[in-house]
């Protein structure tokens, strides 16, 4: 029960500060930006490698 309360409190703090939009925007950009790297870079063979690159 304690973990749920801590998680809920952390999520509420992120929402109050507006950090949830920043974090979700960054993650969206991170995953979208890996796509062209995977497509155009000849030595990257998988999407996971492009995320790491």
N, C-alpha and C positions, 0 to 999 in steps of 0.2 A: 504494500500500500504506500509506503514511503517513496518509492521510485516514481509512482504515478503523480504524486503531489509535487515532487521536485521537477519532473518533466513538464507538468502543466504550468508551474510557476515560471519556468524558463521560457516556455513558449509565449506566455502572456507578457513577459518582459521584452522579448523580441518584438512582439506585435506592438506594444506600447511605444517602443523606441523607433519603430519603422524598419528594424533590421530584417524582418522577414522578407520584405520586398527586395532589399539589397541582396540578401543571400540567395533568394530564389532567382533573381535576375542574373547574378553571377554564375550560378550553376547552369542556368539555361544558356548563357553565352558560352560557357566552358564546353558544354556538350555540342553546341552548334558549331563553334569554331574548330572543333576537332574533325568535323566532316570534310572540309576542303583539304585539310592536311592529309587525311587518309586518301582522298581521291587523287591529289596532285603530286604527292611525294612518292617517288618510285620505290623507295626502300622500306616503306611502311606497309606491312602486309595485313594488318588488322585494325579495326576501330579502336581496340584497347591500346594498341601501340601508339595510335595517333593521340589518344588522351594523355598518354605518358609523355609523348614528345612535346 
